[in-house]
């Protein structure tokens, strides 16, 4: 029985752990990211350790036509699981960062994800089976001063995904949104938040986050937050606080 997963952003962090966890269950993989060396190393590791088949597709999903190129590259392969993990953030005031920094973020975090959901999801719905896992963030729950574009991009993901699940579930396809808090990955360095990362002793490990999200996907859950304390705060406290107070709290945290 086919059990092939397409994982984006698989060269490091949570994406790499998604690939490892899927392979540990005997599933074949198609992994993609920009870094060829890291993809080849992961392919070699998983094939030797688990005896699965791993296909690598090195490309940049943030570029125009990147998602379509990925889909064309995997045509002929049945994709049972789509994990949209690729994404990055950026720290700083919106006007100071400039469009040249934020537009590629939107191209990857939103445009590529939408295109892959459409292209792969259409095949899944036509077939009558499939699972999609879209990686969002706890940042989706509120505006994010000093990470305005990133928080907004994840709010888009967390709104789109349940709607797709509602439309596709009658056809045997589920869509799960994983909304992790701070995770110990290369994300902080990419987002210019190294100091904040060092201060955050409670950062989750990518292995545990990937397992949590993957298991939630198998159960067909809608939106899941891996940290119980954060989950309680976002569900029961943040909605009751004045919006400007929430933004000030986020701003002060970013300023650290």
Secondary structure, DSSP 4 states (H G I P E B T S, - for coil): ---EEEEESTTSHHHHHHHHHHHHTT-EEEEEES-HHHHHHHHHHHHHHH---EEEEE--TTSTTHHHHHHHHTTTS--SEEEE-------S-HHHH-HHHHHHHHIIIIIIHHHHHHHHHHHHHHHT-EEEEEE--GGGGS--TTSHHHHHHHHHHHHHHHHHHHHHGGGTEEEEEE----BSSTHHHHTT-HHHHHH-TTPBPHHHHHHHHHHHHHTT-SEE-S-HHHHHIIIIIGGGS-HHHHHHHHHHHHH-
